[in-house]
């Protein structure tokens, strides 16, 4: 264990910044991921296309990490590394073959309903029904999470104004721009004001203005003590907003550390490729 770092015994890690410093930074564990493993069957056509005789693809292979309250934690890796599969397991959308994860002590495997009550999940693949309006969808998902009416209306007003959705509250989703649909998806994913927000490629496909609005809001959520777990292959995004990152390559954790420790004076992109070469060797 690092000098000046210790466990409190209550799910928190504390750092002391030296004898002459009065600063002490304690991090409370809110998400604990333990040895997740997930495979998917490969059809005959898939095996032929991938030139393999293996009947299963290993998507996630022993992934473990911890995220703390009030931090932005990133999963960084190339496409197909296992980032999305990991997030879907954490969001209870799919079940791991082995391992477990705990959200505020609740098991994603054994207590999925309790986990869903504490998380928000957003993926770029989320497709909203074109016929409905933002107002209707916000009310619908708020009711699913049993948000009290007065709280629902207050949050809707704040979030709709925050993202400029208020002007389109009664416009059908099918008539909204791509950026407005993405902002609406983000708002819907946090109707119940969750402790943990899980985003799969949060800025994927967005124009620069909408992407900036989303990233600024993630930083605001962090300041409010929320924990954000996101996946990305965009180095500049991870370097800008993440406190720590988990580098995943071929379904396995290659490194977990702070941005500062990983980069050590170089860019995150260069640091990543150093790690990638260490893991892959002469394969590529």
C-alpha positions in Angstrom: 0.0 0.0 0.0 1.2 3.5 -0.9 2.8 5.6 1.9 0.2 7.8 3.4 -2.6 5.6 2.2 -4.7 3.4 4.4 -8.1 1.6 4.6 -10.6 2.8 7.2 -12.3 -0.5 7.4 -15.6 1.1 6.3 -15.3 0.9 2.6 -13.1 4.0 2.3 -9.6 4.7 1.3 -7.8 7.7 2.8 -4.7 9.6 1.7 -2.6 11.9 3.9 -0.7 14.5 2.0 2.2 14.8 4.5 2.9 15.8 8.1 2.9 19.5 7.4 -0.3 19.4 5.4 -3.7 19.5 6.9 -5.3 18.0 3.8 -6.6 14.5 3.9 -8.6 13.0 1.1 -10.9 10.1 1.9 -12.6 8.1 -0.9 -15.7 6.0 -0.1 -16.1 2.9 -2.2 -19.4 2.9 -4.0 -18.8 0.4 -6.8 -16.8 -2.7 -6.4 -16.3 -5.0 -9.4 -14.9 -8.5 -8.7 -13.6 -10.8 -11.4 -16.3 -10.4 -14.0 -16.2 -12.9 -16.9 -18.5 -13.1 -19.9 -18.5 -15.1 -23.1 -20.8 -15.1 -26.1 -21.4 -18.0 -28.5 -20.1 -17.7 -32.1 -22.2 -18.9 -35.0 -20.6 -20.8 -37.9 -20.7 -17.7 -40.0 -19.0 -15.7 -37.2 -16.3 -18.3 -36.8 -15.7 -18.3 -40.5 -15.5 -14.5 -40.7 -13.2 -14.3 -37.7 -11.1 -17.2 -39.0 -11.4 -19.1 -35.7 -12.5 -22.6 -34.6 -13.5 -21.3 -31.1 -17.2 -21.6 -30.5 -17.2 -18.8 -27.9 -15.8 -15.3 -27.8 -14.4 -14.1 -24.5 -15.7 -10.6 -24.1 -14.7 -9.9 -20.5 -12.0 -11.9 -18.7 -11.6 -11.4 -15.0 -12.3 -7.6 -14.9 -11.9 -6.1 -11.4 -11.8 -2.5 -10.2 -13.2 -0.1 -7.6 -14.9 3.3 -8.2 -15.2 5.9 -5.4 -17.9 8.3 -4.5 -17.5 11.7 -6.3 -15.1 10.6 -9.0 -15.2 10.1 -12.8 -13.9 6.7 -13.6 -13.1 5.8 -17.2 -12.9 2.5 -19.0 -10.4 3.1 -21.8 -9.7 0.7 -24.6 -10.1 0.0 -28.3 -13.3 -1.2 -29.9 -14.1 -4.8 -28.9 -12.0 -4.6 -25.7 -15.0 -5.4 -23.4 -15.9 -2.0 -22.2 -19.5 -2.0 -23.3 -20.1 -5.6 -22.0 -18.7 -4.6 -18.6 -21.0 -1.6 -18.4 -24.0 -3.7 -19.4 -23.2 -6.2 -16.7 -22.9 -3.3 -14.1 -26.3 -2.0 -15.4 -27.9 -5.4 -14.9 -28.8 -5.6 -18.6 -26.9 -8.8 -19.0 -25.5 -11.3 -16.5 -21.9 -12.2 -16.1 -20.9 -15.9 -16.4 -18.7 -15.5 -13.3 -17.9 -12.8 -10.8 -20.1 -10.0 -9.3 -20.2 -6.3 -8.8 -21.6 -4.3 -5.8 -23.3 -0.9 -5.9 -23.5 0.5 -2.4 -23.2 -3.1 -1.2 -26.0 -4.4 -3.5 -25.1 -7.3 -5.8 -25.8 -6.9 -9.5 -26.2 -10.6 -9.7 -28.5 -11.2 -6.7 -30.2 -7.8 -6.2 -30.6 -6.3 -9.6 -33.7 -4.3 -8.8 -32.0 -2.6 -5.8 -29.0 -1.8 -8.1 -31.2 -0.3 -10.8 -32.8 2.0 -8.3 -29.3 3.5 -7.6 -27.9 3.9 -11.1 -28.6 5.7 -14.3 -27.4 4.1 -17.6 -27.0 5.8 -21.0 -25.8 4.2 -24.2 -25.5 5.8 -27.6 -27.5 2.9 -28.8 -30.6 4.0 -26.9 -33.5 4.5 -29.3 -36.4 6.6 -28.1 -39.8 6.0 -29.5 -40.4 8.7 -32.2 -44.1 9.1 -31.4 -43.6 10.3 -27.8 -42.7 13.7 -26.6 -39.9 14.6 -24.1 -42.5 15.6 -21.5 -44.2 12.3 -21.8 -41.0 10.3 -21.6 -39.7 12.1 -18.6 -43.0 11.5 -16.8 -43.0 7.9 -17.8 -39.5 7.0 -16.6 -40.0 9.1 -13.4 -43.1 6.9 -12.7 -41.1 3.8 -13.3 -38.6 5.0 -10.6 -41.5 6.1 -8.3 -40.3 9.7 -8.2 -42.8 11.8 -6.3 -44.8 14.2 -8.5 -43.5 17.4 -6.9 -39.9 16.2 -7.2 -40.5 15.1 -10.8 -41.8 18.5 -11.9 -39.0 20.3 -10.2 -36.3 18.1 -11.7 -38.0 18.2 -15.2 -38.0 22.0 -15.1 -34.3 22.2 -14.1 -33.0 19.6 -16.5 -35.2 20.7 -19.5 -34.0 24.3 -19.1 -30.4 23.1 -18.5 -30.3 21.3 -21.8 -32.6 23.5 -23.8 -35.3 20.8 -24.0 -38.0 23.0 -22.5 -38.6 24.6 -25.9 -39.3 21.1 -27.4 -41.1 19.5 -24.4 -44.2 18.7 -26.5 -42.4 18.0 -29.8 -42.4 14.4 -31.0 -39.0 12.7 -30.6 -39.0 11.9 -34.3 -38.9 15.6 -35.1 -36.0 16.4 -32.8 -32.4 16.9 -33.9 -29.8 14.2 -33.2 -28.2 16.3 -30.5 -31.5 17.1 -28.8 -32.4 13.4 -28.8 -29.0 12.6 -27.1 -29.6 15.3 -24.5 -33.1 14.0 -23.9 -31.6 10.5 -23.5 -29.2 11.8 -20.9 -31.9 13.6 -19.0 -34.1 10.5 -18.9 -31.3 8.3 -17.6 -31.0 10.4 -14.5 -34.7 11.1 -13.7 -34.3 9.5 -10.2 -31.1 11.5 -9.3 -29.0 8.3 -9.0 -25.8 8.0 -7.0 -24.0 6.3 -10.0 -24.3 7.3 -13.6 -23.0 4.8 -16.2 -22.3 6.2 -19.7 -21.3 4.1 -22.6 -19.4 6.4 -25.0 -21.3 9.5 -23.8 -20.1 11.8 -26.6 -20.2 9.3 -29.5 -21.8 10.8 -32.6 -22.4 14.2 -31.1 -21.5 17.5 -32.6 -18.9 19.5 -30.8 -21.4 21.9 -29.1 -23.6 19.1 -27.7 -20.5 17.1 -26.7 -19.3 20.1 -24.7 -22.7 20.4 -22.9 -22.6 16.8 -22.0 -19.0 16.8 -20.6 -19.6 20.0 -18.6 -22.6 18.4 -17.1 -20.7 15.3 -16.1 -18.2 17.5 -14.3 -21.1 19.2 -12.5 -22.5 15.9 -11.4 -19.1 15.0 -10.0 -19.0 18.2 -8.0 -22.4 17.2 -6.5 -20.8 14.0 -5.2 -22.1 11.7 -8.0 -20.0 8.9 -9.3 -19.7 8.6 -13.1 -18.4 5.5 -14.8 -17.9 5.9 -18.5 -16.4 4.1 -21.4 -14.5 5.8 -24.2 -11.8 5.4 -26.8 -11.3 9.1 -27.0 -8.1 10.0 -25.2 -8.8 13.7 -25.0 -12.1 13.1 -23.2 -10.6 10.7 -20.7 -7.7 13.1 -20.0 -10.0 16.0 -19.6 -12.6 14.6 -17.2 -11.5 11.3 -15.7 -9.9 11.1 -12.2 -8.8 7.5 -12.8 -9.0 5.1 -15.7 -9.0 1.3 -16.2 -7.3 0.3 -19.4 -8.9 -2.8 -20.8 -7.4 -4.8 -23.6 -8.8 -8.1 -25.0 -11.3 -8.3 -22.1 -8.6 -8.0 -19.4 -7.6 -5.2 -17.1 -4.1 -4.0 -18.2 -3.8 -1.0 -15.7 -5.9 0.9 -13.2 -4.5 4.3 -12.1 -4.9 8.0 -11.9 -4.4 10.0 -15.1 -1.3 11.6 -13.6 0.3 8.3 -12.7 -0.5 6.7 -16.0 0.8 9.6 -18.1 3.9 10.5 -16.1 4.5 13.6 -18.2 3.4 12.2 -21.6 0.1 12.3 -23.3 -2.6 9.7 -22.3 -2.6 8.5 -25.9 1.2 7.7 -25.8 0.8 6.1 -22.3 -2.0 3.9 -23.7 0.0 2.7 -26.6 3.0 1.9 -24.3 0.6 -0.3 -22.2 -0.9 -1.8 -25.4 2.5 -2.8 -26.7 3.4 -4.3 -23.3 0.3 -6.4 -23.4 0.2 -7.4 -27.0 3.9 -7.7 -27.6 4.6 -8.8 -31.2 1.1 -10.0 -31.9 0.1 -6.9 -33.8 
